[in-house]
């Protein structure tokens, strides 16, 4: 998407852009072909996409037996040239800082945002191209990259539009950062990104995040903005024409990979626990030497050792 107003976000709508309890369980080991595709249209610097992470991760964790996921880059910020959003008070990069602060406070997914004053991101295309290069050549690793990039920019205030930061983030995924970032600067990487933009346009997406659940008959349900888990469950029920049954969630030990981070809000949403109970829950679930418990912007987070 090349619309220069794509950066516009709205806090209220959550859109950037326009031991078993039961003694016996019946298990079906027959393979069932996934006939539903979940298109996730997003961008590395979409603040409402970051706010959606706790709910989206739970939805995928519980229901991905019903669908395959295709993540598409939407092109939130091509550049600041000619950009203007007077209605939301955003005329220049520094104006984004206050909006990001509001999204962080509303969602409780930590967002610093002060980089918009000191080291502004000039375009979201560089990290988007890196995503596409990894997706094409190292399928599966692109999701790790996107998560790491979001942690870097939102919580730890890193400019993910810069090559040196991108190289560091790619290295963290276990890939060769310098090679990947160099490939991302080639026209072929931009071509891959344009393919996503074309698909996003065909899907009629104009804001981020957008989730579209589509069946094999190309009939779908579109959800725009950061919504509750119940909204996504209802959409899946509608597209399946049956009640989807959530599978058992992974334990915290399984969910928290080495070197990865989980914020308090993510743990609360995934396991249906209150904020005040998170530290106690972590201590019960993980060995004392298995994790670090830290705090950032008044929010607790854990990191696997």
N, C-alpha and C positions, 0 to 999 in steps of 0.2 A: 504494500500500500504506500503510495507516494504522497498522500494528502498531508500538507504541512501542518494541519490542525490535529494530527493523530495524537499529539502529546496531551491533549485535553483530558482531564480526569475529573471524576465526580465522587466525592466521599460517600454520599448517601446511597447511590446506585452500585457502588463498588466496581465502576467501569473506568478503564483507561481508554480514551477514545470516546468517539461517540459510544488344673485338674478340672474335668468336665462336670458341668452341673447335672447333665443327664447320664444315666448309667449305660445307655445304649444309643448308638447313632447309626442311621442308615447311610451308607456311602455308595455312590455310583461311580465305578471306575471306567465306565464306558466313555470313550472319547467323543466329545461333542464339538463340532466345528463352530468357531465363533463367527456369528453372522452379523454382528454389530460392530461398527467402527466408531470410536470416540475421537473426534477431531478436537484438539486442544490448540487454540490460536492464542499466541502469547508473544512476549518480547522480553529480552533479558532485563530491561530497566522499567518494566511495568510494575508500579508499586501495588496495584490491586491484585496482580498475579501473585506477588509475594504474600499479600494478605490471604489469598486463597489457599496457599500451600497446606495448612493443617487439614482443611476439609477435603481438598483434592487428593492428598496422600491417603487419607482414610478411605475415600470412595474407591480409589484404585486398589488399595490393600484388600478391601472386602468384596469387591465386585468384578475385578478384572477377568474372572473366569467367563464372563459374558461378552467381553468386547476386546478388541485390539485397539491400541492407542496410536494415533498419528499426531505428533506435535509439529505445528506449523509456526514459522516466524511471521509476524505481521508487519514489521517495519514501523515501529512507533515513532522514532525520531530520525528521519533521513538526515537532517541538518537543522541549524538554527537560522539559516538564510531565509529571510522572508517570513519567518514564523511570528505569529501574533495571536494571542488569546486574551484580549482585553476583558472579556466577560468573567474570566476566572483570575484576572490579575497577573497573567503570565505573559510577559513580554520578552524576558531574557532568562538565561539559565538560573540565576540566583532566585528568581521567583518560584522555582520548583521546590526549593527547600521547605517552605512553609507547608505546601501541599503534602509533601512526603511526611513531614512531621505529623500532620493530622491523620494520615492513613496509618502510620505506625501506632499512634495513640489509640485510634479506633479499633484496630485489628489486634493489637498487642504482639505483632510480629515486629521486632526491633528495626527501626529505620533511623539512621543518623542524618544523612542528607546534607551535612555541612560542606561536602565536596562541591555542591553547586555554587558556593561562594568562592572557594579557593582553587578548585581543579575541576571545572565542569566537563561533563561528558558532551562531546560535540555531535555524536551520532550513535544510535544503537545498532547501526549496521555492522561494525567490526565484530562485536561478540556474536551477532546473529550469523555472520559468515563462518566464524569459527565453529559454531554449532552445526551448520550445514556440512562443513568439511568432515567433522567427526562423525556425523550421522551417516554420511556416505561411505566412509572408509573404516569406521570402527563402531558399527551399529550397537547401540546400547550404552556406549560411553558418553553419548551426547547428553543424556539425562543427568549423569554425574556432573558433567561440565556445567550445565545450566544451573543446577543447584549450587555448585561451588561459586559460580559467577554471581548469583544472587546474594549468597552469604557475604561475598566480598563487597559488593556495591552497597547493599542496604544496611547490613549490620556493622561492617567494618570499614565503610567509607572509602573504598578503593575505586579508582577510575577504570572501569572495565572497557573503556574505549581505547586504552593505551596498550600497545603491543607488549611491553614488558610485564604488565599486570596479567594480560591474557596468557602469555607464555607460562608464567608462574601457576596460573589456575589450571591450564592444560597439563602441565607437569604433575600436578596434584592428582589428576585422574589416572596417572600411570602411562600417559602418552608423551611423545616428544614435542614439547611445546613450541620450540622454535620452528620445526618443520611444519607443524599444523598452522601456526600463525602466518608463516610465509605463504602457504597454499591458500590461506584465507584472503590474501591480498591480490590473488589472481582473478582475472575476469571469469574463469570457470566457477569460482566460488560465488561471485555475484550472480551468475546465471542460475545457480542452484537456489539462491535466495529469491530471485525473480520468479522461479517456478512456484515457490511457496506463496508469493504475493498473488500470482495468478489463481492459485487454488483458493486462497482466502477470498478473493473477489468473487469467484464462482459460488462459494458458499454463502455469499452475501454478508460477510462479517465486516463490521465497521468499528467495533470497540473491543477492548481487551480487559480481562480475559473473556473468551467465548468458548463454551463447550457445546459441540454438536454431536448428538448420538444419532447415527444413521444406520438403517438396516439394509439388507441386500436388495431391497426394492427401491433404494434411494429415497426412502421416507425417513424424516428425521425430526428431532426435537432440539431446539436451540435454547441455550441458557446463557445470557449475557450478564457479566459482572460476577463479583465474588459473593456466592450465595451459600445457604446452609446445606448441610448434608441431606436433609429431607427433600430439598428441591431436586438434587441430582438423583436420589433414589426414586422419586416420583417420575422423573423423566425416563429413567431406565425401565421402570414398570410399564410406562406408556409404550415405549418402543418395542418391548418384549411381548407385550400383551399378556403378562403374567407377573406374579410377585417374585422379584429376584430375592434369592436367599444369600445373605452374606456368609462368606466363609470365615473360619476362625482366624482372628488376627494373629500376626506374628508377635512373639514376646518382645519386650523392650530389648532384651539381649540380642535377639535376632534382627530387630529393626535398626539398632544403632551399630553401624559398621565402623571399623577402625578408622580413626581420623575424622569421622563425620560428626556433625553437630545436630542436636535437636533442641529446639527452644521450648520453653514451658508450655506455650499455647498449643504447640503441636502434640505434646504428650497429653495434655488435657483433652483435646478433641479426639485423639486416637483411642484413648482408653476410658473416656467418660469419667474423668476425675476432676475435682475442684482444684483451683490454682493453689490453695493453701495445702493441698495434700501431695503436690508434685514431688517435693524433696523426699518425703517419707516413702512415696511409691518407688522412686529411683533407688533409694537405699535398700528397699526390700527386694527389688528385681535384679540388681547388679551387685557383683562383688565389689568390695571397697576399693580394691586396686585396679578395677577395670575401667574406671571413668574419672573424669574431672568435672567438678561442679563449679560453674562460674556465673557471673552476672554481668549483664551489659544493658545499659539504659533502663535500669530497674527491673529487668526481666532475667530470670534464671535460665541458663542453658547448660546442657551436658555434652561432653565430648569423650568419645571412646579413646582409651589409651592405646 
